[in-house]
């Protein structure tokens, strides 16, 4: 019997379209002999849809087609079965049922633990990070604070909220000046290089910060790394076991890797293949010693943040001094980083199989823990009676 895998993608995020690309890639590579794929698309206005038509990338060029022909549904737990129920019409019929959820979402409002929290609440097995790992992996400030507590190297940084900037702009400018230019301004909880700018002097700082404020109310400003080489390493596993992919060296057309570099690939066709479109060198041109250091740091980051499934850890290296800094993890990386696993001999369909199997294993392990008590401590509680008497 095939396992029904609900691939969930889209969502109210500025990385919405990137999620669609990653999800369609995965759907096309899942072993159809072993798994039945149920596509579940979350629109930008937070409505959930399912239909076989959602497996075709061209469908997303016209949202009206989806609203007209796909079924709007809600996912919930019905007596231990995880069902997709039609929300329209007089009779709320069950459209389909899934055995395990496979979120392939990117960015705030979905990848940041929001979706994981809903899936955990209804109790469905799922692929990837649970709430804590997803939330830590999305917030660039909190993750750095965790890294610092673990002795994991990060660049110098400062952070603030948008209201702090409006009230104390001069002080924030002084703090940034102490770090020294150039700096990199980022929204704290976005990915895909959206809202990020490299600033070489104070004259351009205000513009970069206001641009980042359009995407997030929490901002981070980091000291730019001199003689920078950017390398990424994917990690597969959970808290018990971690495995490394090969390391890639990312090639950017500008001072830092842009959204265009990652997803448009500067291609002439105008079509994106997701992170596969980005220019890269595989394996990275770094020494064996640096490779081993990056691999061990990637595993440490993965375990420190309680990550699970396939993640990609991004690093910055000063090519002159050899210093390595952890930039950030991607808890659901673009294209699921399959291109970093293929050189190890693991095909994309095998990677997806491993991810689904691990999701099932994690679910079984979690269910062996005590999560509630059979006894009801409220059965002999008469507190409400006392409250009623007080109200009279």
C-alpha atoms as one frame of an Amber mdcrd trajectory, in Angstrom:
protein
   0.000   0.000   0.000   1.329   3.436  -0.910   2.001   5.991   1.800  -0.015
   9.155   1.180   2.331  12.147   1.390   0.757  15.585   1.635   3.257  18.037
   0.142   2.387  21.454   1.581   3.728  24.568  -0.121   3.096  28.247  -0.868
   1.797  30.368   1.986   1.651  34.084   2.900   5.365  34.716   2.440   7.520
  36.834   0.147   9.180  33.523  -0.754   5.854  32.114  -1.958   6.930  31.477
  -5.562  10.252  29.976  -4.465   8.301  27.473  -2.368   6.217  26.476  -5.398
   9.351  25.794  -7.443  10.924  23.698  -4.663   7.708  21.736  -4.095   7.084
  20.928  -7.769  10.689  19.717  -8.073  10.159  17.393  -5.109   6.768  16.154
  -6.339   8.309  15.251  -9.697  11.060  13.241  -8.009   9.191  11.346  -5.277
   9.038   7.596  -5.903   5.470   7.135  -7.170   5.643   3.359  -6.700   6.094
   3.845  -2.970   4.250   7.104  -2.328   1.032   8.753  -3.460   1.586  12.498
  -3.563  -1.252  14.777  -2.462  -0.380  18.396  -3.345  -1.623  20.946  -0.805
  -1.178  24.543  -1.878  -1.571  27.494   0.509  -2.449  30.662  -1.379  -1.156
  34.098  -0.431  -4.526  34.818   1.201  -4.052  31.718   3.428  -6.574  29.429
   1.736  -5.656  25.743   1.308  -6.270  23.921  -1.982  -5.732  20.417  -3.293
  -5.943  19.019  -6.823  -3.754  17.070  -9.229  -3.568  20.215 -11.351  -1.369
  21.748  -8.640   1.545  19.556  -9.719   1.939  21.616 -12.911   4.065  24.744
 -12.565   2.215  26.640 -15.321  -1.000  26.585 -13.259   0.424  29.208 -10.918
   0.573  31.820 -13.657  -3.162  32.330 -13.192  -4.473  32.136  -9.624  -8.059
  32.319 -10.866  -7.649  28.848 -12.394  -6.742  27.439  -8.982  -9.663  29.137
  -7.269 -12.046  27.890  -9.954 -10.944  24.285 -10.418  -8.975  23.188  -7.336
 -10.801  22.193  -4.144 -10.515  24.529  -1.185  -9.941  22.350   1.868  -9.049
  22.254   5.534  -6.694  19.672   7.063  -7.697  18.221  10.423  -7.573  15.101
  12.589 -10.751  13.030  12.337 -10.627  10.093  14.732  -6.930   9.534  14.117
  -7.171  10.051  10.356  -5.725  13.184   8.772  -8.270  14.327   6.249  -8.675
  17.102   3.723 -12.273  18.278   3.830 -13.985  20.481   1.288 -14.953  23.818
   2.852 -17.467  24.862   0.187 -20.894  23.554  -0.618 -23.775  22.333   1.497
 -22.098  19.008   2.265 -18.541  19.176   3.658 -17.165  16.064   2.004 -13.770
  14.525   2.716 -11.716  15.015  -0.442  -8.648  13.013   0.524  -6.613  11.651
   3.411  -2.865  11.846   4.059  -0.529   9.763   6.203   2.326  12.234   6.581
   2.786  15.945   5.914   5.807  17.148   3.935   6.111  20.950   4.300   8.182
  22.551   1.522   7.658  26.162   2.472  10.027  29.101   2.678  10.036  32.223
   4.808   8.009  33.901   7.522   4.438  32.834   8.336   5.177  29.259   7.257
   8.799  28.045   7.614   9.254  29.896  10.916   7.395  27.261  12.953   3.906
  28.552  12.173   3.012  25.627   9.917   4.939  23.100  12.013   2.972  24.219
  15.069  -0.353  23.567  13.360   0.769  20.145  12.152   2.041  19.227  15.621
  -1.230  20.395  17.169  -3.338  18.055  15.055  -0.798  15.282  15.657   0.142
  14.353  12.114   3.546  12.804  11.290   5.636  15.309   9.382   8.914  15.694
   7.560  11.456  18.213   8.817  11.847  20.504  11.808   9.384  20.831  14.641
   8.384  24.217  16.064  11.517  25.052  18.055  14.009  24.221  15.322  11.942
  25.987  12.681  11.576  29.140  14.796  15.246  29.289  15.777  16.317  28.699
  12.198  14.249  31.645  10.954  15.245  34.369  13.418  18.754  35.584  12.540
  19.149  37.314  15.904  18.047  34.529  18.242  19.998  31.908  16.291  23.192
  33.969  16.714  22.538  34.246  20.432  22.281  30.456  20.591  25.463  30.109
  18.523  27.343  32.443  20.866  26.261  30.379  23.866  27.685  27.290  22.131
  30.956  28.932  21.102  30.004  28.778  17.419  31.742  31.600  15.500  29.553
  34.403  14.097  30.406  37.843  12.705  30.052  40.956  14.835  26.496  42.263
  14.712  23.930  44.554  16.245  20.158  44.323  16.085  17.115  46.464  16.781
  13.389  46.811  16.143  11.941  49.305  13.692  10.518  51.394  16.557  13.984
  51.520  18.143  15.416  52.868  14.911  12.791  55.581  14.652  13.387  56.622
  18.261  17.165  56.158  18.584  18.558  56.402  15.071  21.685  58.338  16.105
  22.697  55.774  18.729  22.144  52.897  16.319  24.307  54.665  13.739  27.053
  55.008  16.385  26.835  51.288  17.257  27.137  50.363  13.598  30.066  52.755
  13.084  31.931  51.008  15.934  31.720  47.730  14.003  33.205  49.422  10.954
  32.042  49.507   7.361  31.107  47.741   5.157  28.134  46.122   6.852  25.230
  43.969   5.709  21.683  45.024   6.613  19.067  42.257   6.832  15.467  41.683
   7.892  15.800  39.313  10.855  13.385  36.627   9.722  13.491  36.434   5.929
  15.443  34.282   3.523  16.293  34.131  -0.185  18.367  37.333   0.203  15.187
  39.438   0.194  15.570  42.910   1.705  19.331  42.489   2.178  21.863  45.171
   1.258  25.603  45.630   1.623  26.378  49.143   2.844  29.841  50.654   2.400
  29.305  53.976   4.173  26.934  55.822   6.470  25.355  57.756   3.603  23.631
  54.622   2.282  22.756  53.140   5.679  19.402  54.833   6.236  18.103  53.756
   2.820  19.134  50.121   3.403  17.554  49.995   6.853  14.275  51.492   5.618
  14.223  48.960   2.777  14.680  46.083   5.242  11.964  47.570   7.490   9.450
  47.007   4.706   9.772  43.263   5.296  10.284  42.871   9.038   9.975  44.789
  12.300  13.225  43.261  13.568  16.513  44.022  11.816  20.105  42.866  12.081
  23.249  44.617  10.860  26.358  42.453  10.480  30.004  43.301   9.891  30.852
  42.275   6.338  33.569  39.642   6.026  36.696  40.744   4.163  38.021  38.581
   1.311  34.798  36.599   1.597  34.173  33.118   0.258  30.624  31.817   0.768
  30.224  28.069   1.184  27.207  25.943   2.045  26.887  22.454   3.471  23.673
  20.460   3.733  22.996  18.229   6.728  20.539  15.335   6.951  19.410  13.765
  10.222  17.926  14.586  13.609  19.226  15.029  17.158  20.616  11.470  17.160
  22.467  11.401  13.861  23.801  13.925  11.361  25.225  13.352   7.889  26.980
  15.884   5.642  26.574  16.531   1.931  29.394  17.876  -0.213  30.262  21.543
   0.273  29.459  24.083  -2.415  31.126  27.406  -3.080  28.582  29.972  -4.184
  29.439  32.416  -6.950  27.642  35.759  -6.887  27.385  38.402  -9.574  27.485
  41.108  -6.888  29.017  41.767  -3.450  26.636  39.272  -1.888  24.394  36.517
  -3.166  21.154  38.056  -4.414  17.636  36.768  -4.976  18.371  36.870  -8.718
  21.538  34.796  -8.272  19.646  32.194  -6.265  16.433  31.795  -8.225  16.647
  33.512 -11.577  20.146  32.368 -12.329  20.586  35.260 -14.756  19.252  32.816
 -17.323  18.203  33.855 -20.820  15.079  31.691 -20.826  13.486  33.626 -17.980
  12.531  30.326 -16.309  13.762  29.471 -12.851  14.865  26.081 -11.584  15.114
  27.272  -7.998  18.443  27.082  -6.197  19.703  24.833  -9.010  19.874  28.001
 -11.122  22.530  29.597  -8.925  26.177  29.611 -10.018  28.295  27.376  -7.820
  31.493  25.366  -7.592  31.065  21.782  -6.353  33.072  20.769  -4.437  34.163
  24.095  -2.944  37.751  25.159  -3.549  38.839  25.006   0.079  41.503  22.980
   1.846  40.816  19.596   3.397  41.268  21.145   6.849  38.672  23.834   6.113
  36.314  21.258   4.656  36.470  19.152   7.824  35.980  22.256   9.976  32.927
  23.329   7.974  31.454  19.815   8.147  31.835  19.627  11.928  30.429  23.128
  12.430  27.460  22.267  10.187  26.628  19.259  12.351  27.034  21.312  15.540
  24.696  24.023  14.220  22.161  21.392  13.172  22.144  19.747  16.594  22.299
  23.007  18.578  19.128  24.343  16.956  17.259  21.025  17.207  16.929  20.735
  13.427  15.626  17.726  11.537  15.277  16.451   7.983  17.433  18.177   5.361
  18.803  21.628   6.138  21.496  23.774   4.546  24.024  25.607   6.711  25.627
  28.679   5.124  29.139  29.838   6.008  31.341  32.873   5.360  35.122  32.417
   5.149  37.794  35.098   5.181  40.064  33.716   2.487  43.049  35.677   3.801
  42.866  34.829   7.516  41.044  31.496   7.181  38.434  32.502   9.768  35.102
  30.686   9.373  31.774  32.169  10.457  28.353  30.556  10.499  25.991  32.755
   8.522  22.660  30.981   8.985  20.811  27.682   8.594  18.044  27.115   6.070
  15.611  24.714   7.723  13.790  24.022   4.430  16.395  24.965   1.824  15.585
  25.919  -1.750  15.309  22.780  -3.913  15.897  20.873  -0.633  19.606  21.091
  -1.511  19.314  17.903  -3.569  22.130  19.111  -5.853  24.521  18.853  -2.865
  23.588  15.228  -2.249  23.783  13.912  -5.809  27.625  14.132  -5.835  27.635
  11.823  -2.771  25.766   9.189  -4.789  22.363   9.914  -3.234  19.787  10.589
  -5.962  16.977  13.062  -5.327  14.313  10.364  -5.046  16.492   8.560  -2.482
  16.954  11.764  -0.486  13.189  12.326  -0.423  12.648   8.719   0.645  15.140
   9.163   3.493  13.409  12.363   4.603   9.964  10.742   4.679  11.301   7.673
   6.503  12.976   9.884   9.099   9.735  11.841   9.578   7.903   8.588  10.340
  10.697   7.486  12.706  10.614  10.812  14.574   6.845  10.511  14.939   7.097
   7.009  16.406   9.832   8.068  18.831   7.838  11.068  19.990   4.729   8.956
  20.578   6.692   6.719  22.923   7.154   9.660  25.280   4.567  10.638  27.886
   2.616  13.581  26.478  -0.478  13.506  28.712  -1.964  11.735  31.728  -5.030
   9.487  31.730  -6.108  10.835  35.097  -8.141  14.040  35.049  -7.036  16.372
  37.857 -10.124  18.495  37.261 -12.563  15.679  38.055 -12.745  16.683  41.744
 -12.161  20.387  41.204 -14.913  22.662  42.491 -13.224  25.939  41.713 -15.912
  27.096  39.296 -18.508  26.745  42.029 -16.527  29.116  44.188 -16.254  31.542
  41.324 -20.017  31.488  40.768 -20.639  32.255  44.441 -18.276  35.215  44.264
 -20.086  36.560  41.231 -23.524  36.517  42.939
